[in-house]
Amino acid sequence: MAGKYVYFFGEGKADGKSKMKNLLGGKGSNLAEMTNLGIRVPAGFTISTEVCTIYYENKGKFPEGLEKEVEENLKKVEKTMGAKFGDTENPLLVSVRSGARVSMPGMMDTVLNIGLNDETIKGLINQSGNRRFAYDCYRRLVQMYGDVVLGLKPEGKEEDPFEVLLDKKKKERGVKLDTELNGQDLEDLVKEFKVLIKKKKGVDFPDAPWQQLWGAIAAVFRSWDTKRAIEYRRINKIPSHWGTAVNVQTMVYGNLGEDSGTGVAFTRDPATGDKRFYGEYLLNAQGEDVVAGIRTPHPINKLGKKDKNLISLEEVMPKVYKELEGIYQKIEHHYKDMQDIEFTIQKGKLYLLQTRTGKRTGFAAVKIAVEMVEEGLIDKETALMRVEPGQLIQLLSPIFGRKEKEKAIGDSKLLSRGLNASPGAASGKVVFAADEAVTMANSGDEVILVRLETSPEDIQGINVAQGILTARGGATSHAAVVARGMGKPCVVGCGAI
């Protein structure tokens, strides 16, 4: 008799809890814990890490009984959310995300908006009253599915083929931002993306919602063994036999208009350790837009504003911000550690999508540990165990002397300004590709990796670089989070370059 493989969460009750991290992964166990704490979390279920192990042992085959458990739990989600998967009038859409027992930011895959096709989109248009929004979701699904599940990725140094078509459409329309494209533009892109998939991969994009779901589940399990995930595990000494869980969760939409949005935040500053709520958000966007760094986001509160032209969430949605403030305080007090949270605002209603222990620099690790002892959250022994040996080494790393920095600025050596995502000082030869960074570093050169924005595939280049500089993205982007975890100096959102 097979054991239990699938764990439901929703409506204030969950099968799992935070102590089940080894079985449900960090994301799944924390979604269960937040649900049990009464925090608003979209309903869903977690497929355990045991299934990942079996999947690899059985050469890509799922265990007997899993299909039935997934179907039963999806029915629970449908009942909780009042919608039906694959329905043409009231469709339930879901996301499929990874979740290992320790955080591996950006190293594994995600697919959003599963369940959309040429028929169910009619129901989404009727539900939302927003044709542009519906086709924005559809084009994201086809793009993500083509990349993650069907393997249509850039080859060598070529640009992402989907982004090429997207940029071409924006040029045709004379606009700069994705949000400036209209419903017809996005419908055209859906068709063009499907033609691209057929041409490049020789297969059709699947219309059947269940085929989409199982394709995405398998792809997320496969992403445990991608080149970037293997490299990240090697760097961070994470055992390969742990595997990942898979989280299937009801979609909530940050791209429904200017009363919707998405964001990432830390309960304390992950770069300095200062006790302040720190994060970024984007209006009319889905979660991947913030972490991918494609658009430079806005600060979450007035305290984080570096540019007076940017409007914080605290100013644009004060009620939502106040609710979020209460939730972050509740979560940090519960976990007794600095947390990294993801949220979505749908039509002014706040949902939490994730909480996890936040990656931090060595500077921040020491400051947070000391202050949490002073606040009575943890004892001294726990504080000592929170600071890793590698983080202490970071404290001895170079920084710019204040006088020398002022002199350099006075001598007109300041080229540009960006966001200080991870502190420190670095020098080296500029390289524009991760592979090139590895080659030059292996030859004994010190390098600075410079990118428009980094992607998970850049992990080897980030690892060997002395510092990272990006033209786009914010302090919660992939480059920023990974650099902080590795103790690398990082400046992001430096658009002038």
WOKA-V71581 format. One record per residue. N is the residue number from 0. PHI is phi as a letter, one per 20 degrees, with the letter a starting at -180 (* if undefined). PSI is psi in radians with two decimals (* if undefined). Layout:
N/PHI/PSI
N/PHI/PSI
This chain:
0/*/2.18
1/f/2.60
2/f/-3.04
3/e/2.25
4/d/-0.40
5/c/2.36
6/c/2.09
7/e/2.61
8/b/2.41
9/r/2.75
10/l/0.65
11/m/0.06
12/c/2.51
13/b/2.58
14/f/-0.45
15/d/-3.07
16/b/3.03
17/f/-0.47
18/f/-0.08
19/e/0.54
20/g/-0.69
21/f/-0.56
22/e/-0.71
23/d/-0.04
24/m/2.91
25/f/-0.79
26/f/-0.84
27/f/-0.77
28/f/-0.62
29/f/-0.54
30/f/-0.73
31/f/-0.78
32/f/-0.77
33/f/-0.67
34/g/-0.81
35/f/-0.43
36/e/-0.08
37/n/0.24
38/e/2.47
39/f/1.89
40/c/2.26
41/g/2.39
42/f/2.62
43/a/-2.83
44/b/2.75
45/d/2.28
46/e/2.20
47/f/2.85
48/f/-0.41
49/g/-0.63
50/f/-0.65
51/g/-0.80
52/f/-0.83
53/f/-0.71
54/g/-0.75
55/f/-0.66
56/f/-0.59
57/e/0.33
58/l/0.89
59/n/0.33
60/d/2.43
61/e/2.68
62/f/2.66
63/f/2.40
64/n/-0.29
65/f/-0.75
66/g/-0.76
67/f/-0.75
68/f/-0.71
69/f/-0.77
70/f/-0.75
71/f/-0.74
72/f/-0.55
73/f/-0.59
74/f/-0.66
75/f/-0.71
76/f/-0.79
77/g/-0.79
78/f/-0.74
79/f/-0.73
80/e/-0.17
81/m/0.61
82/b/2.89
83/c/2.28
84/f/2.18
85/n/0.01
86/f/2.48
87/e/-0.26
88/d/-0.67
89/c/1.18
90/f/2.40
91/e/2.21
92/d/2.58
93/c/2.79
94/d/2.70
95/c/2.07
96/c/2.71
97/e/3.10
98/r/1.52
99/f/2.97
100/f/-0.39
101/c/2.65
102/f/2.27
103/c/1.28
104/g/2.08
105/m/-0.02
106/e/-0.36
107/d/3.14
108/d/2.82
109/c/2.48
110/c/2.24
111/d/2.78
112/m/0.54
113/f/2.35
114/o/-0.11
115/e/2.43
116/b/-3.00
117/f/-0.31
118/e/-0.84
119/f/-0.39
120/f/-0.46
121/f/-0.71
122/f/-0.68
123/f/-0.66
124/f/-0.76
125/f/-0.71
126/f/-0.83
127/e/-0.42
128/m/0.40
129/c/1.67
130/f/-0.68
131/f/-0.80
132/g/-0.80
133/f/-0.77
134/f/-0.42
135/f/-0.76
136/f/-0.74
137/f/-0.79
138/f/-0.57
139/f/-0.73
140/f/-0.89
141/f/-0.70
142/f/-0.86
143/f/-0.75
144/f/-0.75
145/g/-0.71
146/f/-1.05
147/f/-0.81
148/e/-0.78
149/e/-0.13
150/m/0.43
151/e/1.55
152/d/2.87
153/f/2.48
154/d/2.24
155/m/-2.23
156/e/0.20
157/f/2.76
158/f/2.78
159/g/2.12
160/f/-0.55
161/f/-0.72
162/f/-0.55
163/f/-0.80
164/f/-0.66
165/f/-0.79
166/f/-0.66
167/f/-0.74
168/f/-0.71
169/f/-0.68
170/f/-0.73
171/g/-0.67
172/e/-0.15
173/m/0.62
174/c/2.86
175/d/-0.57
176/d/2.60
177/g/-0.65
178/f/-0.21
179/e/-0.12
180/f/2.51
181/e/3.12
182/g/-0.71
183/f/-0.69
184/g/-0.78
185/f/-0.62
186/f/-0.72
187/f/-0.72
188/f/-0.67
189/g/-0.83
190/f/-0.76
191/f/-0.68
192/f/-0.72
193/f/-0.70
194/f/-0.73
195/f/-0.78
196/f/-0.81
197/f/-0.73
198/f/-0.78
199/e/-0.62
200/d/-0.19
201/m/0.28
202/c/2.79
203/e/2.57
204/f/2.27
205/f/2.27
206/e/-0.50
207/f/2.11
208/g/-0.73
209/f/-0.62
210/f/-0.71
211/g/-0.79
212/f/-0.87
213/f/-0.58
214/f/-0.73
215/f/-0.73
216/g/-0.83
217/f/-0.71
218/f/-0.67
219/f/-0.68
220/f/-0.71
221/f/-0.49
222/f/-0.21
223/f/-0.49
224/d/0.46
225/f/2.84
226/g/-0.76
227/f/-0.66
228/f/-0.71
229/f/-0.76
230/f/-0.74
231/f/-0.72
232/f/-0.68
233/f/-0.82
234/f/-0.70
235/d/0.18
236/l/0.86
237/d/2.16
238/f/2.42
239/f/-0.39
240/f/-0.13
241/f/-0.72
242/m/3.07
243/d/2.65
244/e/2.95
245/c/2.29
246/d/2.13
247/d/2.09
248/c/2.50
249/g/2.35
250/f/2.34
251/d/2.65
252/d/2.07
253/e/-0.02
254/d/0.56
255/e/-0.07
256/q/-2.90
257/f/-0.11
258/e/0.24
259/c/2.77
260/a/-3.07
261/b/2.70
262/a/2.93
263/c/2.38
264/b/2.76
265/c/2.45
266/f/-0.27
267/b/2.88
268/f/2.01
269/f/-0.23
270/e/-0.73
271/d/-0.39
272/n/0.00
273/g/2.50
274/e/1.43
275/b/2.51
276/f/2.20
277/c/2.17
278/r/-3.03
279/b/2.78
280/b/2.87
281/c/2.38
282/e/2.65
283/l/0.95
284/b/2.80
285/d/2.81
286/g/-0.69
287/f/-0.40
288/f/-0.60
289/f/-0.90
290/f/-0.47
291/f/-0.40
292/m/0.31
293/f/-0.67
294/d/2.43
295/f/2.05
296/f/3.06
297/d/2.70
298/f/2.64
299/f/-0.49
300/b/2.95
301/f/-0.57
302/f/-0.53
303/e/0.04
304/f/2.15
305/d/-0.32
306/c/2.09
307/f/-0.31
308/f/-0.28
309/e/2.43
310/d/2.17
311/f/2.80
312/f/-0.64
313/g/-0.59
314/e/-0.70
315/e/-0.55
316/c/1.24
317/g/-0.64
318/f/-0.77
319/f/-0.75
320/f/-0.74
321/f/-0.71
322/f/-0.75
323/f/-0.67
324/f/-0.78
325/f/-0.68
326/f/-0.75
327/f/-0.66
328/f/-0.71
329/f/-0.76
330/f/-0.81
331/f/-0.71
332/f/-0.63
333/f/-0.81
334/e/-0.30
335/l/0.68
336/b/2.81
337/f/2.30
338/d/2.61
339/d/2.01
340/d/2.61
341/d/2.42
342/b/2.76
343/c/2.47
344/d/2.07
345/d/1.97
346/l/0.78
347/n/0.04
348/d/2.25
349/e/2.32
350/c/2.44
351/e/2.28
352/d/-0.31
353/a/2.57
354/c/2.50
355/b/2.79
356/f/2.22
357/f/2.37
358/f/2.48
359/b/2.77
360/f/2.97
361/f/-0.70
362/g/-0.85
363/f/-0.68
364/g/-0.80
365/f/-0.84
366/f/-0.79
367/f/-0.75
368/f/-0.82
369/f/-0.81
370/f/-0.55
371/f/-0.51
372/f/-0.80
373/f/-0.57
374/e/-0.12
375/n/0.23
376/f/-0.68
377/c/2.87
378/e/3.04
379/f/-0.64
380/f/-0.76
381/f/-0.73
382/g/-0.76
383/f/-0.68
384/f/-0.34
385/f/-0.44
386/e/2.01
387/e/2.67
388/g/-0.72
389/f/-0.52
390/f/-0.54
391/f/-0.63
392/f/-0.64
393/g/-0.58
394/f/-0.37
395/e/-0.01
396/f/2.76
397/f/2.57
398/c/2.84
399/f/2.29
400/f/2.45
401/g/-0.80
402/f/-0.75
403/f/-0.67
404/f/-0.77
405/f/-0.66
406/f/-0.73
407/f/-0.72
408/f/-0.71
409/f/-0.51
410/e/0.26
411/m/0.59
412/e/-0.05
413/f/1.98
414/e/-0.71
415/a/2.96
416/c/2.54
417/b/-2.83
418/e/2.29
419/f/1.64
420/e/-0.55
421/b/2.20
422/f/2.90
423/p/3.09
424/c/2.51
425/b/2.66
426/c/2.70
427/r/3.11
428/f/2.42
429/f/2.27
430/c/2.61
431/d/0.05
432/b/2.50
433/f/-0.74
434/f/-0.70
435/f/-0.65
436/f/-0.75
437/f/-0.81
438/g/-0.82
439/f/-0.69
440/f/-0.66
441/f/-0.39
442/e/0.04
443/n/0.04
444/e/2.51
445/e/2.34
446/c/2.67
447/d/2.12
448/e/2.08
449/d/2.15
450/c/2.78
451/g/-0.94
452/b/2.63
453/e/2.73
454/c/2.91
455/g/-0.49
456/f/-0.24
457/e/0.11
458/g/-0.68
459/f/-0.67
460/f/-0.69
461/f/-0.70
462/f/-0.66
463/e/-0.25
464/f/2.64
465/f/-0.49
466/a/2.88
467/c/2.39
468/c/2.23
469/c/2.62
470/e/-0.52
471/c/3.01
472/n/2.88
473/d/-2.93
474/f/-0.12
475/d/0.19
476/f/2.95
477/g/-0.80
478/g/-0.76
479/f/-0.81
480/f/-0.80
481/f/-0.75
482/f/-0.76
483/f/-0.78
484/f/-0.49
485/e/-0.06
486/m/0.51
487/e/2.38
488/g/2.37
489/b/2.25
490/c/2.22
491/c/2.94
492/m/0.55
493/e/1.30
494/f/-0.46
495/f/-0.33
496/e/*
